[in-house]
């Protein structure tokens, strides 16, 4: 039925998923501050509780995971909820995977035009601020 609200958790989850060309299935719902999908799961309270979307899906497929286990992405896409791209690992294994792929210990690689433009803006602002500090003039006087 058109306009019908989904009743089951899996049905609600599926409505927030969008396949993309890379093979990932990206989460289109809310996200955490560091870019992972967030999903509201029924709980004992009226509001339920929030879980990362990829972890919730992984636990639906493979059962509850201990808190000491991370649900990791082979694709390195934090929004991905493609079960084929997820695996369980310890925090140490997750960090070793990130290091092996060059995602630790240096500046992050730009993933798109918006990030590139933001980086340019930050570099411009840093250079401008440095000029202000060195010259002890107001920002209005510096182009």
CNS distance restraints for C-alpha pairs under 8 A (distance, minus, plus):
assign (resid   6 and name CA) (resid  11 and name CA) 5.87 0.50 0.50
assign (resid   6 and name CA) (resid  12 and name CA) 5.55 0.50 0.50
assign (resid   7 and name CA) (resid  11 and name CA) 6.95 0.50 0.50
assign (resid   7 and name CA) (resid  12 and name CA) 7.05 0.50 0.50
assign (resid   8 and name CA) (resid  12 and name CA) 6.25 0.50 0.50
assign (resid   9 and name CA) (resid  13 and name CA) 6.00 0.50 0.50
assign (resid   9 and name CA) (resid  41 and name CA) 7.07 0.50 0.50
assign (resid   9 and name CA) (resid  42 and name CA) 7.81 0.50 0.50
assign (resid  10 and name CA) (resid  14 and name CA) 6.08 0.50 0.50
assign (resid  11 and name CA) (resid  15 and name CA) 6.48 0.50 0.50
assign (resid  12 and name CA) (resid  16 and name CA) 7.06 0.50 0.50
assign (resid  13 and name CA) (resid  17 and name CA) 7.05 0.50 0.50
assign (resid  13 and name CA) (resid  39 and name CA) 7.48 0.50 0.50
assign (resid  16 and name CA) (resid  27 and name CA) 5.74 0.50 0.50
assign (resid  16 and name CA) (resid  28 and name CA) 5.04 0.50 0.50
assign (resid  16 and name CA) (resid  29 and name CA) 5.48 0.50 0.50
assign (resid  17 and name CA) (resid  25 and name CA) 6.10 0.50 0.50
assign (resid  17 and name CA) (resid  26 and name CA) 5.59 0.50 0.50
assign (resid  17 and name CA) (resid  27 and name CA) 4.85 0.50 0.50
assign (resid  17 and name CA) (resid  28 and name CA) 5.89 0.50 0.50
assign (resid  17 and name CA) (resid  29 and name CA) 7.99 0.50 0.50
assign (resid  17 and name CA) (resid  81 and name CA) 7.66 0.50 0.50
assign (resid  18 and name CA) (resid  25 and name CA) 5.33 0.50 0.50
assign (resid  18 and name CA) (resid  26 and name CA) 5.15 0.50 0.50
assign (resid  18 and name CA) (resid  27 and name CA) 6.52 0.50 0.50
assign (resid  18 and name CA) (resid  28 and name CA) 6.89 0.50 0.50
assign (resid  19 and name CA) (resid  23 and name CA) 6.79 0.50 0.50
assign (resid  19 and name CA) (resid  24 and name CA) 6.01 0.50 0.50
assign (resid  19 and name CA) (resid  25 and name CA) 4.15 0.50 0.50
assign (resid  19 and name CA) (resid  26 and name CA) 6.10 0.50 0.50
assign (resid  20 and name CA) (resid  24 and name CA) 5.72 0.50 0.50
assign (resid  20 and name CA) (resid  25 and name CA) 6.04 0.50 0.50
assign (resid  20 and name CA) (resid  26 and name CA) 6.98 0.50 0.50
assign (resid  23 and name CA) (resid  82 and name CA) 7.97 0.50 0.50
assign (resid  24 and name CA) (resid  75 and name CA) 7.62 0.50 0.50
assign (resid  24 and name CA) (resid  77 and name CA) 7.77 0.50 0.50
assign (resid  24 and name CA) (resid  80 and name CA) 5.48 0.50 0.50
assign (resid  24 and name CA) (resid  81 and name CA) 7.14 0.50 0.50
assign (resid  24 and name CA) (resid  82 and name CA) 5.71 0.50 0.50
assign (resid  24 and name CA) (resid  85 and name CA) 7.52 0.50 0.50
assign (resid  25 and name CA) (resid  79 and name CA) 7.82 0.50 0.50
assign (resid  25 and name CA) (resid  80 and name CA) 5.19 0.50 0.50
assign (resid  25 and name CA) (resid  81 and name CA) 5.43 0.50 0.50
assign (resid  25 and name CA) (resid  82 and name CA) 5.05 0.50 0.50
assign (resid  26 and name CA) (resid  79 and name CA) 5.08 0.50 0.50
assign (resid  26 and name CA) (resid  80 and name CA) 4.51 0.50 0.50
assign (resid  26 and name CA) (resid  81 and name CA) 6.03 0.50 0.50
assign (resid  26 and name CA) (resid  82 and name CA) 7.70 0.50 0.50
assign (resid  27 and name CA) (resid  37 and name CA) 5.82 0.50 0.50
assign (resid  27 and name CA) (resid  53 and name CA) 7.51 0.50 0.50
assign (resid  27 and name CA) (resid  79 and name CA) 5.20 0.50 0.50
assign (resid  27 and name CA) (resid  80 and name CA) 6.21 0.50 0.50
assign (resid  27 and name CA) (resid  81 and name CA) 6.47 0.50 0.50
assign (resid  28 and name CA) (resid  37 and name CA) 7.64 0.50 0.50
assign (resid  28 and name CA) (resid  79 and name CA) 7.96 0.50 0.50
assign (resid  29 and name CA) (resid  37 and name CA) 6.60 0.50 0.50
assign (resid  29 and name CA) (resid  38 and name CA) 6.89 0.50 0.50
assign (resid  29 and name CA) (resid  39 and name CA) 7.55 0.50 0.50
assign (resid  30 and name CA) (resid  37 and name CA) 5.93 0.50 0.50
assign (resid  30 and name CA) (resid  38 and name CA) 5.34 0.50 0.50
assign (resid  30 and name CA) (resid  39 and name CA) 7.32 0.50 0.50
assign (resid  31 and name CA) (resid  35 and name CA) 5.65 0.50 0.50
assign (resid  31 and name CA) (resid  36 and name CA) 5.31 0.50 0.50
assign (resid  31 and name CA) (resid  37 and name CA) 4.31 0.50 0.50
assign (resid  31 and name CA) (resid  38 and name CA) 4.94 0.50 0.50
assign (resid  32 and name CA) (resid  36 and name CA) 5.29 0.50 0.50
assign (resid  32 and name CA) (resid  37 and name CA) 6.33 0.50 0.50
assign (resid  32 and name CA) (resid  38 and name CA) 6.27 0.50 0.50
assign (resid  32 and name CA) (resid  52 and name CA) 7.91 0.50 0.50
assign (resid  35 and name CA) (resid  78 and name CA) 6.07 0.50 0.50
assign (resid  35 and name CA) (resid  79 and name CA) 6.85 0.50 0.50
assign (resid  36 and name CA) (resid  52 and name CA) 6.37 0.50 0.50
assign (resid  36 and name CA) (resid  53 and name CA) 7.39 0.50 0.50
assign (resid  36 and name CA) (resid  54 and name CA) 7.99 0.50 0.50
assign (resid  36 and name CA) (resid  78 and name CA) 5.02 0.50 0.50
assign (resid  36 and name CA) (resid  79 and name CA) 5.42 0.50 0.50
assign (resid  37 and name CA) (resid  52 and name CA) 5.46 0.50 0.50
assign (resid  37 and name CA) (resid  53 and name CA) 4.95 0.50 0.50
assign (resid  37 and name CA) (resid  54 and name CA) 7.02 0.50 0.50
assign (resid  37 and name CA) (resid  78 and name CA) 7.34 0.50 0.50
assign (resid  37 and name CA) (resid  79 and name CA) 5.56 0.50 0.50
assign (resid  38 and name CA) (resid  50 and name CA) 6.35 0.50 0.50
assign (resid  38 and name CA) (resid  51 and name CA) 5.67 0.50 0.50
assign (resid  38 and name CA) (resid  52 and name CA) 4.52 0.50 0.50
assign (resid  38 and name CA) (resid  53 and name CA) 5.03 0.50 0.50
assign (resid  39 and name CA) (resid  50 and name CA) 5.50 0.50 0.50
assign (resid  39 and name CA) (resid  51 and name CA) 5.36 0.50 0.50
assign (resid  39 and name CA) (resid  52 and name CA) 5.96 0.50 0.50
assign (resid  39 and name CA) (resid  53 and name CA) 5.10 0.50 0.50
assign (resid  39 and name CA) (resid  56 and name CA) 7.59 0.50 0.50
assign (resid  40 and name CA) (resid  47 and name CA) 7.95 0.50 0.50
assign (resid  40 and name CA) (resid  48 and name CA) 6.32 0.50 0.50
assign (resid  40 and name CA) (resid  49 and name CA) 5.52 0.50 0.50
assign (resid  40 and name CA) (resid  50 and name CA) 4.48 0.50 0.50
assign (resid  40 and name CA) (resid  51 and name CA) 6.43 0.50 0.50
assign (resid  41 and name CA) (resid  48 and name CA) 5.52 0.50 0.50
assign (resid  41 and name CA) (resid  49 and name CA) 5.37 0.50 0.50
assign (resid  41 and name CA) (resid  50 and name CA) 6.03 0.50 0.50
assign (resid  41 and name CA) (resid  51 and name CA) 7.03 0.50 0.50
assign (resid  42 and name CA) (resid  46 and name CA) 7.95 0.50 0.50
assign (resid  42 and name CA) (resid  47 and name CA) 7.41 0.50 0.50
assign (resid  42 and name CA) (resid  48 and name CA) 4.49 0.50 0.50
assign (resid  42 and name CA) (resid  49 and name CA) 6.57 0.50 0.50
assign (resid  43 and name CA) (resid  47 and name CA) 7.34 0.50 0.50
assign (resid  43 and name CA) (resid  48 and name CA) 4.08 0.50 0.50
assign (resid  43 and name CA) (resid  49 and name CA) 5.98 0.50 0.50
assign (resid  44 and name CA) (resid  48 and name CA) 6.36 0.50 0.50
assign (resid  45 and name CA) (resid  49 and name CA) 7.94 0.50 0.50
assign (resid  51 and name CA) (resid  55 and name CA) 7.05 0.50 0.50
assign (resid  51 and name CA) (resid  56 and name CA) 6.29 0.50 0.50
assign (resid  52 and name CA) (resid  56 and name CA) 6.27 0.50 0.50
assign (resid  53 and name CA) (resid  57 and name CA) 6.29 0.50 0.50
assign (resid  53 and name CA) (resid  81 and name CA) 6.87 0.50 0.50
assign (resid  54 and name CA) (resid  58 and name CA) 6.13 0.50 0.50
assign (resid  54 and name CA) (resid  71 and name CA) 7.28 0.50 0.50
assign (resid  54 and name CA) (resid  79 and name CA) 7.84 0.50 0.50
assign (resid  54 and name CA) (resid  80 and name CA) 7.00 0.50 0.50
assign (resid  54 and name CA) (resid  81 and name CA) 4.92 0.50 0.50
assign (resid  54 and name CA) (resid  82 and name CA) 7.97 0.50 0.50
assign (resid  54 and name CA) (resid  83 and name CA) 7.91 0.50 0.50
assign (resid  54 and name CA) (resid  86 and name CA) 7.67 0.50 0.50
assign (resid  55 and name CA) (resid  59 and name CA) 6.10 0.50 0.50
assign (resid  55 and name CA) (resid  71 and name CA) 5.78 0.50 0.50
assign (resid  56 and name CA) (resid  60 and name CA) 6.29 0.50 0.50
assign (resid  57 and name CA) (resid  61 and name CA) 6.42 0.50 0.50
assign (resid  57 and name CA) (resid  81 and name CA) 7.19 0.50 0.50
assign (resid  57 and name CA) (resid  83 and name CA) 7.27 0.50 0.50
assign (resid  58 and name CA) (resid  62 and name CA) 5.99 0.50 0.50
assign (resid  58 and name CA) (resid  63 and name CA) 7.48 0.50 0.50
assign (resid  58 and name CA) (resid  71 and name CA) 7.36 0.50 0.50
assign (resid  58 and name CA) (resid  83 and name CA) 6.58 0.50 0.50
assign (resid  58 and name CA) (resid  86 and name CA) 7.24 0.50 0.50
assign (resid  59 and name CA) (resid  63 and name CA) 4.47 0.50 0.50
assign (resid  59 and name CA) (resid  64 and name CA) 4.96 0.50 0.50
assign (resid  59 and name CA) (resid  65 and name CA) 6.58 0.50 0.50
assign (resid  60 and name CA) (resid  64 and name CA) 7.63 0.50 0.50
assign (resid  65 and name CA) (resid  69 and name CA) 6.35 0.50 0.50
assign (resid  68 and name CA) (resid  90 and name CA) 6.44 0.50 0.50
assign (resid  68 and name CA) (resid  91 and name CA) 7.32 0.50 0.50
assign (resid  69 and name CA) (resid  88 and name CA) 6.35 0.50 0.50
assign (resid  69 and name CA) (resid  89 and name CA) 5.56 0.50 0.50
assign (resid  69 and name CA) (resid  90 and name CA) 4.86 0.50 0.50
assign (resid  69 and name CA) (resid  91 and name CA) 6.72 0.50 0.50
assign (resid  70 and name CA) (resid  88 and name CA) 5.80 0.50 0.50
assign (resid  70 and name CA) (resid  89 and name CA) 5.36 0.50 0.50
assign (resid  70 and name CA) (resid  90 and name CA) 5.67 0.50 0.50
assign (resid  70 and name CA) (resid  91 and name CA) 5.97 0.50 0.50
assign (resid  70 and name CA) (resid  94 and name CA) 7.24 0.50 0.50
assign (resid  71 and name CA) (resid  86 and name CA) 6.44 0.50 0.50
assign (resid  71 and name CA) (resid  87 and name CA) 5.66 0.50 0.50
assign (resid  71 and name CA) (resid  88 and name CA) 4.68 0.50 0.50
assign (resid  71 and name CA) (resid  89 and name CA) 6.41 0.50 0.50
assign (resid  72 and name CA) (resid  86 and name CA) 5.51 0.50 0.50
assign (resid  72 and name CA) (resid  87 and name CA) 5.25 0.50 0.50
assign (resid  72 and name CA) (resid  88 and name CA) 5.99 0.50 0.50
assign (resid  72 and name CA) (resid  89 and name CA) 6.69 0.50 0.50
assign (resid  72 and name CA) (resid  94 and name CA) 6.49 0.50 0.50
assign (resid  73 and name CA) (resid  77 and name CA) 6.69 0.50 0.50
assign (resid  73 and name CA) (resid  78 and name CA) 7.25 0.50 0.50
assign (resid  73 and name CA) (resid  80 and name CA) 7.61 0.50 0.50
assign (resid  73 and name CA) (resid  85 and name CA) 5.58 0.50 0.50
assign (resid  73 and name CA) (resid  86 and name CA) 4.78 0.50 0.50
assign (resid  73 and name CA) (resid  87 and name CA) 6.52 0.50 0.50
assign (resid  74 and name CA) (resid  85 and name CA) 5.18 0.50 0.50
assign (resid  74 and name CA) (resid  86 and name CA) 6.17 0.50 0.50
assign (resid  74 and name CA) (resid  87 and name CA) 7.35 0.50 0.50
assign (resid  75 and name CA) (resid  80 and name CA) 7.85 0.50 0.50
assign (resid  75 and name CA) (resid  85 and name CA) 6.11 0.50 0.50
assign (resid  80 and name CA) (resid  85 and name CA) 7.65 0.50 0.50
assign (resid  81 and name CA) (resid  85 and name CA) 7.51 0.50 0.50
assign (resid  81 and name CA) (resid  86 and name CA) 7.59 0.50 0.50
assign (resid  82 and name CA) (resid  86 and name CA) 6.90 0.50 0.50
assign (resid  89 and name CA) (resid  93 and name CA) 5.72 0.50 0.50
assign (resid  89 and name CA) (resid  94 and name CA) 6.18 0.50 0.50
assign (resid  90 and name CA) (resid  94 and name CA) 6.21 0.50 0.50
assign (resid  91 and name CA) (resid  95 and name CA) 6.17 0.50 0.50
assign (resid  92 and name CA) (resid  96 and name CA) 6.12 0.50 0.50
assign (resid  93 and name CA) (resid  97 and name CA) 6.08 0.50 0.50
assign (resid  94 and name CA) (resid  98 and name CA) 6.27 0.50 0.50
assign (resid  95 and name CA) (resid  99 and name CA) 6.12 0.50 0.50
assign (resid  96 and name CA) (resid 100 and name CA) 6.04 0.50 0.50
assign (resid  97 and name CA) (resid 101 and name CA) 6.27 0.50 0.50
assign (resid  98 and name CA) (resid 102 and name CA) 6.25 0.50 0.50
assign (resid  98 and name CA) (resid 103 and name CA) 5.05 0.50 0.50
assign (resid  98 and name CA) (resid 104 and name CA) 6.15 0.50 0.50
assign (resid  99 and name CA) (resid 103 and name CA) 5.63 0.50 0.50
assign (resid  99 and name CA) (resid 104 and name CA) 5.14 0.50 0.50
assign (resid  99 and name CA) (resid 105 and name CA) 7.63 0.50 0.50
assign (resid 103 and name CA) (resid 108 and name CA) 6.93 0.50 0.50
assign (resid 110 and name CA) (resid 115 and name CA) 5.79 0.50 0.50
assign (resid 110 and name CA) (resid 116 and name CA) 6.00 0.50 0.50
assign (resid 111 and name CA) (resid 115 and name CA) 6.47 0.50 0.50
assign (resid 111 and name CA) (resid 116 and name CA) 7.81 0.50 0.50
assign (resid 112 and name CA) (resid 116 and name CA) 6.26 0.50 0.50
assign (resid 113 and name CA) (resid 117 and name CA) 6.10 0.50 0.50
assign (resid 114 and name CA) (resid 118 and name CA) 6.11 0.50 0.50
assign (resid 115 and name CA) (resid 119 and name CA) 6.11 0.50 0.50
assign (resid 116 and name CA) (resid 120 and name CA) 6.26 0.50 0.50
assign (resid 117 and name CA) (resid 121 and name CA) 6.20 0.50 0.50
assign (resid 118 and name CA) (resid 122 and name CA) 6.19 0.50 0.50
assign (resid 119 and name CA) (resid 123 and name CA) 6.16 0.50 0.50
assign (resid 120 and name CA) (resid 124 and name CA) 6.12 0.50 0.50
assign (resid 121 and name CA) (resid 125 and name CA) 6.09 0.50 0.50
assign (resid 122 and name CA) (resid 126 and name CA) 6.04 0.50 0.50
assign (resid 123 and name CA) (resid 127 and name CA) 6.13 0.50 0.50
assign (resid 124 and name CA) (resid 128 and name CA) 6.07 0.50 0.50
assign (resid 125 and name CA) (resid 129 and name CA) 5.96 0.50 0.50
assign (resid 126 and name CA) (resid 130 and name CA) 6.09 0.50 0.50
assign (resid 127 and name CA) (resid 131 and name CA) 6.35 0.50 0.50
assign (resid 128 and name CA) (resid 132 and name CA) 6.40 0.50 0.50
assign (resid 128 and name CA) (resid 139 and name CA) 7.92 0.50 0.50
assign (resid 128 and name CA) (resid 142 and name CA) 7.38 0.50 0.50
assign (resid 128 and name CA) (resid 143 and name CA) 7.98 0.50 0.50
assign (resid 129 and name CA) (resid 133 and name CA) 6.24 0.50 0.50
assign (resid 129 and name CA) (resid 139 and name CA) 7.70 0.50 0.50
assign (resid 130 and name CA) (resid 134 and name CA) 6.08 0.50 0.50
assign (resid 131 and name CA) (resid 135 and name CA) 5.90 0.50 0.50
assign (resid 131 and name CA) (resid 142 and name CA) 7.66 0.50 0.50
assign (resid 132 and name CA) (resid 136 and name CA) 5.46 0.50 0.50
assign (resid 132 and name CA) (resid 137 and name CA) 5.54 0.50 0.50
assign (resid 132 and name CA) (resid 138 and name CA) 6.40 0.50 0.50
assign (resid 132 and name CA) (resid 139 and name CA) 6.06 0.50 0.50
assign (resid 132 and name CA) (resid 142 and name CA) 7.24 0.50 0.50
assign (resid 133 and name CA) (resid 137 and name CA) 7.44 0.50 0.50
assign (resid 137 and name CA) (resid 141 and name CA) 6.72 0.50 0.50
assign (resid 137 and name CA) (resid 142 and name CA) 7.78 0.50 0.50
assign (resid 138 and name CA) (resid 142 and name CA) 7.22 0.50 0.50
